[in-house]
């Protein structure tokens, strides 16, 4: 039992430290821009939640004209270098590296971000700024180092060399505008990212949530293991009695049917996946814990899918690979068609695992936020009290219904990820008889 708990902890920590960041990577190319600010534009009010505006501002005035439920929803599900719990925003460690500036380590409070807003910093620190919870870097080396109070931010639309439209953030300081880069990503430009002037290894909101969940799960399973030793031969009690039926269900309905006598070998891995995903799903549904969208992050589900991919294929026997590359009993001309399909399937399976979990959890978070936004939509952002009251009633009913569905989805998605991974492993270790 102790070995299994240790294996569980190791797996959870591996998933925690890998790719825990999903910031805005909308701009990564271009050159430095210095332009004169016009008058006192930085005192004007801009769009909502760091929206599209071409004036220097820290403010995000919400009006019936610029209110955007879409922006609110995407801000809610995004990762950030700030842990937000309602209006309370807690600073997190920033770990940044650039070729010309080296390694920087400091708390995100250095940015003096608006604790009642959306994590936009009033300060630049060593040419880094915070825009909507995400750290960006000023590309112009002439910008002063240390902690500097800036005048505001501008968000401009620009067209890239490949004709794509993107939003670029500029820092207003001392009568000039300074272009900024988003963090480097390894998506090859597929999701608008790429290598930029700096790398961000910070402890973000999602990473913090994973650390919290990992510690909680470690304490829970350690307590259960202790109770099994103390109450040997007795009926389960308390948390032990609650967790045992879930554990037995996964063992008897998932592991044993697919793996048979090999189920004990893979039980720690499958149980770790199931309980880790389930705990993160449930943790993200508690509003007063920050509503972290961890399993709704592609980087997190990617790591889990890669783990499933490695365990499956490293466990694969001769028959498994034979049925992929040269199926026995199948005409040669048919094999030339099936072999590429089977080979692609090796990679498509973990991709579907990754996308399924990401899409279902993200969709649930977005729908809840959209329902809450109905209050502001029908109330014209506070100008129509009657509409706001009617919207609040309808929004409350719909939100409670959606949260109940999300609670069900939290269990279903953890179960689906576990059972599909088990089925893939089962196919890899199965003994075939031709």
N, C-alpha and C positions, 0 to 999 in steps of 0.2 A: 504493500500500500504506500509506504514512504517513497519508494522509487517512482511510482506512478505520479505522486504529487510533485516530486522534484522535476520530472519530465514535463508536467503541466506548466509549472512555473517557468521553466526554460523556454518553452514554446510561446507563452504569453509575453515574456520579455522580448523575444525575438520579433514578434509582431508589433510590439510597442515602439521599439527603437527604429523601425524601418519606415521610411517615407511617410512621416506623419504630417506632411504639410501640403495644403492646397490653397495657395494664394492666387491673386490675379496676375497672370503672366501675359498681359496683353501687348506689351511692347518690349522689344529686345534689340532693335536695330536703330540706326539713325546717327545723328551727330549732335554736338552741343549747340544750344541756342541761347543767345544773350539778347534780350530785347528790353526796351524801356517800358516800364509800367505806365499806365495812363491814369493820371490823377490819383484819386483815392478809391480805385476799384476794389481794392482788397477789403474795404469796409462794407461792400455790398453783400446782399444775401444771395446764395447760390442755390443749386438744385438739391434735391433730397438725397441723403446717404451717399455723398460723394458722387452724385450723378453728373450729367453732362453740362458743364458750364465753362465759360471762357473768361471768368473773372477770378481774382485772387480772393479767397475766402476760407474761413474755417467753419462757417455757419452753414446749416442745412435747413433752411426754412421750408416747411411743408405747406403747400397751398393746394387748392382743388385742381389747379392746372398742372402742377408738376408731381403730384402724388403718384407713386408707382408701386403697386403691390408686387410686381416682378422684382424690382430692385430690393425691396424689403425681404422677399423670400430668398433670393440668392445671397444676400448679405447674411441671412440667418444660417444657411447651410454651409457657408464658406468657413475655412479654417482661418485663424488669426493669431497674432502674437500677443493677444490680450484675451483673458478669460472673462467672458461677459456673463453675468447673472442679473438679468433685468437691467436696471440703470447702473448697477455696480460693475465696474470693469477693473480687473486685477492685473497688475503687470506680470509678465513672464520673462524668463531669461532669454536674451537675444545672443546667439552665437553666430557670428558673421565672419566671412573671410573674403578678401579681395586680393588680387595680385599686387596692387600698389600699396594697399593699406594694411595687409597682413590680417591677423586674427583679432577680432573685437569681441569682448564678452562683457555684457552689462544688462541691467534690467530695462524692460521697455518703458518704464516710468521716466527714463531719461528724455523721452520724447514729449513729456508733459501732455499726454493725450487727454482729450475731453472725456471725462468720466461719466458724463451724462449723454454723450453722443455716440459716435460709431468708431471710436479708436483712431481719430485723426490727431496727429501730434502738432503742438505749437512750437516745438523745438526740432532742430536738426542736430544730430550727434555724430561726429566724425564722418560727415557727408551722408549719413543715413537719415531717412525720415520715415514717418508712419502715416500711411494713407488708408483709411478705412480698415484699420487693423492689420494691414500688410506692410512689411518693411520694404522700402525702396531705397535706391542709392543714387546720389547726385553724380552725374558723369563728369562734370567739369572739375578738374583738379584745382582750379583757382578758388573754389569755394572754401571758406575757412574751416579748419578742423576744430575739434572740441565741441562744446554745447553752444549752439547759436539759436537765438529766437528768430523765427522766420515770420514773414508778413502774411503768408497764406499759400494756398495751392491753386493751380489752374489745371483743368482737364480739357485737353484739346483733341479733336478728331484729326487723325492723319492717315494718309494712304501709304501702304508699304510698297516696296518694289514689285511685289507680285500682285498688286492691285487690291489688296485687302484693306478694309477700314479698321482702325484700331484707336483706342483711347490712350493718350499719353499724358502723364502727370508732370507738371512743371512746378518748381518751387520758386516763390517770389521772395527775393531778399535784396535789400539795399538797392532798390530801383531796377533790378534785373530779374530775368527768368532763367532758371536752370533746369535742364531736362533731367529726368530720372529714369533708372532702369528697374524693372522687376527682378526678382531672384532668378537664378539659373535653374533650368529644369532639364531633364533628360528625355523629353518626349519627342525630340527630333523635329520640333515645330508642328507636330500633329495637332496639339491642343493650343497652339499659339505661343508655345514656350521656346526655349533654346538657351544657349550659353550666353550669359551677359557679363557685366563687370564684377559680379559678386555671387557668392554662394551662401545660402541661409541654412544653418543647421540648428536653428532655434528650437526651444521647447515650446511648441505651439499649443493652442487650445485642445486640439485632437490628441496630441501626445500626452498632455496633462490628464485628459479624461482616460486614456488607456492606462496610464500609470496608476490612477486612482482605482480603476476597475481591477487591474492586476493585483494590487494590494488587497482589495476587498475579497476577491476570489481566493487569494492565498490564505487569508485569515479564515474564510468560511470553510474551505476544504481542510485546513489544518485543524479547525475545531471539530469537524466531522470525523476526521481520522482519529482524533483523541477520544471522541465519544465511542467509537467502535472498539477501541482498546479497553476503555473503562467499563463499557456495557456489553462485553463479549457474551454472546448467547442470549441477550435480552432483546426485546422489541425496540425498534428505532424510536427516538424521542426528539421533539423539538425540530431544529433545523435538519438534523439527521433524518427524521421521519419525513420531512418535506422533500429532501433531495434524493432519497433512496429510490422512490418510485420513478423519478425522472431518469436516474442513472440506469435502473433496471430496464426501463422502456427502451432507451437507446441501445443497450446491450442486447436485449432479446429481440427487438424488432428491426434493428439496423445492422449491428455487427455480426451476430450469429447467422442470420439468413444469407448474408453475402460472403462471409469469411469462414464460417464453420469453425473448425478446430484452430484456425489461425487468428481468431478474433482477439484472444488475449494479447497477442503480439502488437496489434494495431489499436487496441483499446485506449491507451493513454493519448495517442495522437488525435483520434476521432473525438474522444471526450473533451479534450482541450479545445479543439475547434468549436464544438457545439456550445460549451459553456462560456467560452470567451465571446463568441458572436452573440449569444443570447444575453449575456450580461451587458455588453455594449449597447445592444438594441434597447434594452430596458432602461439603462442609465440615460440614454439620449431622450427618453420620453418624459423624464422628470424635469419640469420647467425650472424649479428652484435650484437645480444642480447645473444649470447653464445650457441645457438642451443641446449638448454636443452631438454633431452629426458624424460620428466616427465611421460607422459601417456604411455611411453614405458618401465616403471618400474613396475615390478610385485608387489612391495610393495604398490605402489600408487593405481593401479587398484584393488588390493586385498581389500584395505580399502573402495573404492567406491562400490565394489561388496558386501562387508559385510554390508554396510549401506542399500543397496537395499534388501539384504536378511532379515535384521532385520525389516525394514519397511513392507515388504511383509508379513512375517510370524506373526508379532505382530498385523497386521491388519486382519489376517485370521479369518473368521467366522466359525461357526459350520459346515456348508456345505462344506467349503474348506477342513477342516481336515477330514471330513467323506469321501470325495472323494479320500483322500490319503490313509487312513488306512482301510476303509471298505466300498467300493463303493456300493451304493444302486442299486438294480435291477440286480446285477451280481451274477452268481452262486458262491457258496462258494469255490469250487475247483479252479475257475478262480481267485478269490480274493487272494488266496495264492501265485499266480504268479504275479498279478498286484500290490499288496500292496508293496512288496519290491522295485519294479521298481518305483512306484510313490514316495515312501519315498526317494529313492536315487535321484530322480528328484528334490526334494526340495533343495539338495546341489549341484547338477550338474548345475542347472540354474545359480547361481551366479558364479560358476567356469567358465562356458562358457563366461559369461560377462567379467570376469577378463582376460581370455586368449585372447579373440577376440580383445579387445582394445589394450592389450599389444603387440600382434603379429603383428597387422596391422601397428601400429605406429613405432615399432622397425624395421620392415622390410623396411619401407620407408626410415628411416634414414640410414640403412645399405646400401641399393641400391644406394643412392646418393653418399655416401662415396666411394663405389666401383667404380662408374662411374668416380669420380674425380681421383681415383687412376690409372685409365687407362693412364693418362698423364705420370705418373712415370713408369708404366709398359712398355708402348711402347717406352718411352724415356730412358729406362734402367737407371732410377734414375739419369738423367742428362748427361749420357755419349753419348746419341744419340739425338741431337737437332732436327733432322728431324722427328724422331719418336715421340718426345715430342710435336712438333707442330701439327702433325697429330692426336695424341691422345687428345690434347687440343681441337681441333675442334670437334671431335666426342664426347668427354666427355661433352663439353658445351651443345651440342644439346640434348644429352641423359639426362643430369642433369636438364636442363630447362623443358624437357618433364616430367621427374619424379617428379619435384617440383610442376608442374601443377597438376599431379595426386595426389600428397600428399595433395595439397590444397583441392581437392575434397574429399579425404579420411578423412580429418580433420572434415569436416561437416558431412559426412556420418557416421563416427564412433560415433560422439556425438549424432546424431539422432538415430542410432541403439541402443545405450546404453539406451537412454531415452525411446524409444518406447517399448523395451523389458521389461524394469523395469516397465513401466506403464501397460503392458499386464499382468505381474506377479501379480501386485497389483490388477488389475481388476479381475483376476481369484480368488484372495483371498477374495475380498469383495462382489463378485457377489451373488445375491439372487437366489438360485436354486429352480425350481418348478418341482417336480417329478410327 
